[in-house]
Amino acid sequence: MKVTEHIKRANGKTLFSIEVIPPTKGTGIEDLYKNIDPLMEFNPPFIDVTTSREEYIYIQKDNGLMERRITRMRPGTLGICATLQHKYKVDTVPHVLCGGFTKEETEYLLVDCMYLGIDNVMALRGDAMKGQQHFVPTEGGNQNAVELVQQIHDAGRGKFLHDGEHSDAENKFCIAVAGYPEKHLEAPSLNYDLKWLKQKVDAGADYIVTQMFFDNQKFFDFVKQVRAMGIDIPIIPGIKPIATKKHLSLLPKTFKIDLPEDLIHEVEKAKDNAAVKQIGVEWAIQQCKELREFGVPVLHFYSMGKSENIKQIAKELF
C-alpha cells in the first residue's frame, strides 16, 4: 500500500514510522531485526531503508602499491525491503539515489520493486563520495533529485528509457522526497532550496520527509512557506533524539542544523551519556507532542541502528 493511502486511512491520526540502515557487508540481518522488533508494537505502517552509495577503498598489492577500488559498504537495500515486508507484514520504502547509479540501473531497481510489490520509494540525490568536495553526477545517471523523481514517475506509468508506452493509469509508485526546514547544506538560501522542492513536487513527488530538526518553530515556518508555494502534499517530520554529548558538534557539522540553546545547556551539564540520552528522550517527547498537536500525519524516527530511546519516546505517544 502507498504511504499516502496509509495517511488517508488514518483519518487524522498521527502514525509512527522508522528509518533503518542496512548492515555492513558480510554482517547478518539479525542485528537489524533486534533494532526493529522492539518497535513493532507501535504498528509502523511503513519502514524506510537507506541506500549507501559507492565509495573508494585502497587495497595493497603484492608489489607494495595501493590499488583504488570502488565498493559499497552497506548493500542490499532492496533485499532487506523484501525481507521486512515478508517478516513484519509492513510496507517498505527503499531509498533510491542519483549518486552511484546510472539511469539504467535505476530502472532495473524500479522494475524489481514492481515485481516485489514495493509501492513506495524515496528519491534522493545523495551525498558526495568520500574524498570529493562536491557532488559529482554519475556518468549516465540522473543529475539531481528532480530528474530522478521524473524517471520514477515515468516508470511508474509504464514509460521506460528505451521502450514501453506511457499510460494515463495511476502511477504504480508513491514517491517521497526530502525537505529541509533549515535548508539543504549546499543551498545558498532557504528560498532557493524551496524552489528546488517545488520542482521535485511538480515532477511527481507524493509526500515530503524532512531532515531532522530540534526546534519545532523552524518546522512550522517551513510548512507555512511550503504551503504558500501551493504545495499541498503530506509533510512528515523527521525526528532524531540526541543520544551522546558528541551529537552537539557532530549533528550540526554533518547536517548543517542548529540546536536550541536550552537543549545545548541541558546536554552540556549532563554527567554522562546515559543522562544525555534521557535528556534527548524527554526533548523528543515534547517535540513530538507539539508536532502531533500541529497535525502532522506521521512521526518518522531516524533509528541509526538503535531502538531503545525511540521505544521510550513511542511509549509516551502511541
C-alpha positions as CSV (number, residue, x, y, z in Angstrom):
1,M,0.0,0.0,0.0
2,K,1.2,3.5,-0.7
3,V,2.3,5.8,2.2
4,T,-0.3,8.4,1.1
5,E,-3.0,5.7,1.3
6,H,-1.9,4.8,4.9
7,I,-2.1,8.5,5.8
8,K,-5.6,8.8,4.3
9,R,-6.9,5.7,6.1
10,A,-5.6,7.1,9.4
11,N,-8.3,9.8,9.3
12,G,-6.1,12.4,11.0
13,K,-4.4,10.1,13.5
14,T,-0.7,10.5,13.6
15,L,1.2,7.4,12.5
16,F,4.6,6.1,13.7
17,S,7.4,5.1,11.3
18,I,11.1,4.5,11.3
19,E,14.1,4.6,9.1
20,V,16.8,1.8,9.3
21,I,20.2,1.3,7.7
22,P,21.4,-1.9,6.1
23,P,24.0,-3.9,7.9
24,T,27.6,-3.6,6.8
25,K,28.6,-6.0,4.0
26,G,29.2,-9.5,5.5
27,T,27.1,-8.9,8.6
28,G,23.9,-10.8,9.2
29,I,20.5,-9.3,9.3
30,E,19.8,-10.4,12.9
31,D,21.0,-7.1,14.4
32,L,18.6,-5.2,12.2
33,Y,15.8,-7.4,13.4
34,K,16.9,-6.6,17.0
35,N,16.6,-3.0,16.2
36,I,13.1,-3.3,14.6
37,D,11.5,-6.0,16.9
38,P,11.0,-3.7,20.0
39,L,9.3,-1.0,17.8
40,M,6.7,-3.2,16.1
41,E,4.2,-2.9,19.0
42,F,3.7,0.7,17.8
43,N,2.4,-0.6,14.4
44,P,4.5,1.3,11.9
45,P,2.7,1.1,8.6
46,F,6.0,1.5,6.7
47,I,9.7,1.3,7.3
48,D,12.3,3.3,5.3
49,V,15.6,1.5,4.3
50,T,18.5,3.7,3.3
51,T,20.9,3.1,0.4
52,S,24.6,3.7,0.5
53,R,26.4,5.0,-2.5
54,E,29.7,3.7,-3.7
55,E,33.0,4.7,-2.0
56,Y,36.7,4.2,-2.6
57,I,38.8,1.7,-0.7
58,Y,42.5,1.1,-1.1
59,I,43.9,-2.4,-1.3
60,Q,47.7,-3.1,-1.1
61,K,49.0,-5.2,-3.9
62,D,51.9,-7.7,-3.8
63,N,54.3,-5.1,-5.3
64,G,53.6,-2.8,-2.4
65,L,51.5,-0.3,-4.4
66,M,47.9,0.6,-3.4
67,E,45.1,-0.1,-5.8
68,R,42.0,2.0,-5.6
69,R,38.7,0.2,-5.9
70,I,35.0,1.1,-5.7
71,T,32.8,-0.8,-3.2
72,R,29.5,-0.4,-1.3
73,M,29.8,-0.9,2.4
74,R,26.0,-1.3,3.0
75,P,24.5,-3.1,0.0
76,G,21.2,-5.0,0.0
77,T,18.6,-2.3,0.4
78,L,16.1,-3.9,-1.9
79,G,16.6,-7.4,-0.5
80,I,16.1,-6.0,3.0
81,C,12.9,-4.3,2.0
82,A,11.5,-7.5,0.6
83,T,12.5,-9.4,3.7
84,L,11.0,-6.8,6.1
85,Q,7.7,-6.9,4.1
86,H,7.6,-10.6,4.4
87,K,8.6,-10.9,8.1
88,Y,6.7,-7.9,9.5
89,K,3.8,-7.5,7.0
90,V,4.6,-3.8,6.7
91,D,5.3,-1.7,3.6
92,T,8.8,-0.6,3.0
93,V,10.4,2.4,1.3
94,P,13.7,1.9,-0.3
95,H,15.9,4.9,-0.8
96,V,16.9,5.5,-4.4
97,L,19.9,7.7,-5.2
98,C,21.3,9.6,-8.1
99,G,24.9,9.2,-6.9
100,G,26.5,5.9,-7.9
101,F,23.7,4.7,-10.2
102,T,23.1,5.0,-13.9
103,K,19.6,5.6,-15.2
104,E,19.5,2.0,-16.5
105,E,20.5,0.7,-13.1
106,T,17.8,2.8,-11.5
107,E,15.2,1.5,-14.0
108,Y,16.2,-2.1,-13.2
109,L,15.7,-1.4,-9.5
110,L,12.3,0.1,-10.1
111,V,11.3,-2.9,-12.1
112,D,12.4,-5.2,-9.2
113,C,10.3,-3.0,-6.9
114,M,7.3,-3.7,-9.1
115,Y,7.9,-7.5,-9.0
116,L,8.4,-7.4,-5.2
117,G,5.2,-5.4,-4.6
118,I,7.1,-2.4,-3.3
119,D,4.8,0.6,-3.9
120,N,6.9,3.3,-2.3
121,V,10.4,4.8,-3.0
122,M,12.3,7.8,-1.7
123,A,14.1,9.8,-4.3
124,L,17.4,11.4,-3.2
125,R,20.3,13.0,-5.0
126,G,22.7,11.5,-2.4
127,D,25.9,12.9,-0.9
128,A,29.2,13.5,-2.5
129,M,31.5,10.5,-2.5
130,K,34.0,10.5,0.3
131,G,37.0,12.5,-0.7
132,Q,35.0,14.7,-3.0
133,Q,34.2,18.3,-2.0
134,H,31.1,18.5,-4.1
135,F,28.5,16.0,-5.5
136,V,29.6,14.7,-9.0
137,P,26.8,13.1,-11.0
138,T,27.4,9.5,-12.1
139,E,28.1,9.2,-15.9
140,G,24.8,8.1,-17.4
141,G,22.9,8.8,-14.2
142,N,20.4,11.4,-13.1
143,Q,21.9,14.8,-12.4
144,N,19.7,15.7,-9.4
145,A,16.6,14.6,-7.5
146,V,14.3,16.4,-9.9
147,E,15.4,14.2,-12.7
148,L,15.3,11.1,-10.5
149,V,11.7,11.9,-9.5
150,Q,10.7,12.3,-13.1
151,Q,12.3,9.0,-14.1
152,I,10.5,7.2,-11.2
153,H,7.2,8.9,-12.1
154,D,7.6,7.9,-15.8
155,A,8.5,4.3,-14.9
156,G,5.5,4.0,-12.6
157,R,3.2,4.9,-15.5
158,G,4.9,2.5,-18.0
159,K,7.3,4.9,-19.7
160,F,10.8,3.4,-19.7
161,L,14.1,4.7,-21.0
162,H,14.2,2.8,-24.3
163,D,10.9,1.1,-24.7
164,G,7.4,1.0,-23.2
165,E,4.4,3.2,-23.7
166,H,3.3,6.0,-21.5
167,S,0.0,5.3,-19.8
168,D,-2.6,7.6,-18.2
169,A,-3.2,5.0,-15.5
170,E,-2.4,5.7,-11.8
171,N,1.3,5.8,-11.0
172,K,2.5,2.5,-9.5
173,F,4.9,4.3,-7.2
174,C,4.3,6.7,-4.3
175,I,7.4,8.9,-4.4
176,A,8.9,10.6,-1.3
177,V,11.4,13.5,-1.4
178,A,13.5,15.2,1.2
179,G,12.6,18.6,2.7
180,Y,15.0,20.8,4.8
181,P,13.4,23.1,7.4
182,E,16.9,24.7,7.8
183,K,17.7,24.4,4.1
184,H,20.0,21.9,2.3
185,L,23.6,22.3,3.3
186,E,24.5,23.3,-0.3
187,A,21.7,25.7,-0.9
188,P,22.6,29.4,-0.7
189,S,19.3,30.3,0.9
190,L,16.1,28.7,2.2
191,N,14.0,30.3,-0.6
192,Y,16.4,28.8,-3.2
193,D,16.0,25.4,-1.5
194,L,12.2,25.7,-1.5
195,K,12.2,26.3,-5.3
196,W,14.1,23.0,-5.7
197,L,11.5,21.3,-3.5
198,K,8.7,22.8,-5.7
199,Q,10.4,21.3,-8.8
200,K,10.5,17.9,-7.2
201,V,6.9,18.1,-6.4
202,D,6.0,19.3,-9.8
203,A,8.0,16.3,-11.2
204,G,5.8,13.9,-9.4
205,A,6.6,13.7,-5.7
206,D,3.7,12.5,-3.5
207,Y,5.0,13.4,0.0
208,I,7.9,15.1,1.8
209,V,10.0,13.8,4.7
210,T,12.1,16.4,6.4
211,Q,15.7,16.4,7.6
212,M,16.0,16.1,11.4
213,F,15.4,19.3,13.4
214,F,15.2,20.1,17.1
215,D,13.3,23.4,17.0
216,N,9.7,22.9,16.1
217,Q,9.2,26.5,15.2
218,K,11.5,26.0,12.2
219,F,9.4,23.1,11.1
220,F,6.2,25.2,11.5
221,D,7.7,28.0,9.5
222,F,8.9,25.6,6.8
223,V,5.4,24.1,6.4
224,K,3.9,27.6,6.2
225,Q,6.3,28.6,3.4
226,V,5.8,25.3,1.6
227,R,2.0,25.7,1.7
228,A,2.3,29.3,0.5
229,M,4.0,27.9,-2.7
230,G,1.0,25.8,-3.5
231,I,2.4,22.5,-2.3
232,D,-0.3,20.5,-0.7
233,I,1.2,17.0,-0.3
234,P,1.8,15.5,3.1
235,I,4.8,16.7,5.0
236,I,6.3,14.2,7.5
237,P,8.8,15.5,10.2
238,G,12.0,13.5,10.7
239,I,13.0,13.0,14.4
240,K,16.4,12.1,15.8
241,P,16.8,12.1,19.6
242,I,20.1,13.4,21.0
243,A,22.0,10.4,22.5
244,T,25.6,11.5,23.2
245,K,27.5,14.7,24.0
246,K,29.3,14.3,20.7
247,H,26.0,15.0,18.9
248,L,26.3,18.7,20.0
249,S,29.1,19.0,17.4
250,L,28.6,16.1,15.1
251,L,24.9,16.8,14.1
252,P,25.3,20.5,13.2
253,K,28.5,19.7,11.3
254,T,27.0,16.7,9.4
255,F,23.6,18.1,8.7
256,K,24.1,21.9,9.0
257,I,21.3,22.3,11.6
258,D,21.1,24.4,14.7
259,L,20.4,23.1,18.2
260,P,18.2,25.2,20.6
261,E,20.2,26.8,23.4
262,D,18.0,25.2,26.1
263,L,18.9,21.7,24.7
264,I,22.6,22.6,24.4
265,H,22.6,23.8,28.0
266,E,21.0,20.6,29.4
267,V,23.3,18.3,27.4
268,E,26.4,20.2,28.5
269,K,25.6,19.9,32.2
270,A,24.8,16.2,32.0
271,K,27.1,14.0,34.0
272,D,27.4,11.2,31.4
273,N,25.9,9.9,28.1
274,A,23.2,8.0,30.0
275,A,21.9,11.3,31.3
276,V,22.3,12.8,27.8
277,K,20.2,10.0,26.3
278,Q,17.4,10.7,28.8
279,I,17.5,14.4,28.0
280,G,17.2,13.5,24.3
281,V,14.3,11.3,25.0
282,E,12.4,13.9,27.0
283,W,13.2,16.6,24.5
284,A,11.9,14.4,21.6
285,I,8.7,13.5,23.6
286,Q,7.8,17.2,24.0
287,Q,8.8,17.9,20.4
288,C,6.6,15.1,19.2
289,K,3.6,16.1,21.3
290,E,3.8,19.6,19.8
291,L,4.1,18.2,16.3
292,R,1.1,15.8,16.8
293,E,-0.9,18.8,18.1
294,F,0.1,20.6,14.9
295,G,-1.5,17.8,13.0
296,V,1.5,16.0,11.3
297,P,0.4,12.8,9.5
298,V,3.4,10.7,10.7
299,L,6.2,11.0,13.2
300,H,9.2,9.5,11.4
301,F,12.2,8.4,13.5
302,Y,15.8,8.1,12.3
303,S,16.8,5.0,14.3
304,M,20.5,4.8,13.1
305,G,20.6,1.2,14.3
306,K,19.3,2.0,17.8
307,S,15.8,1.5,19.1
308,E,15.9,1.8,22.9
309,N,15.4,5.6,23.1
310,I,12.8,5.5,20.3
311,K,10.8,2.9,22.2
312,Q,10.8,5.2,25.2
313,I,9.5,8.1,23.2
314,A,6.9,6.0,21.3
315,K,5.5,4.6,24.6
316,E,4.6,8.1,25.6
317,L,2.9,8.9,22.3
318,F,1.3,5.8,20.8
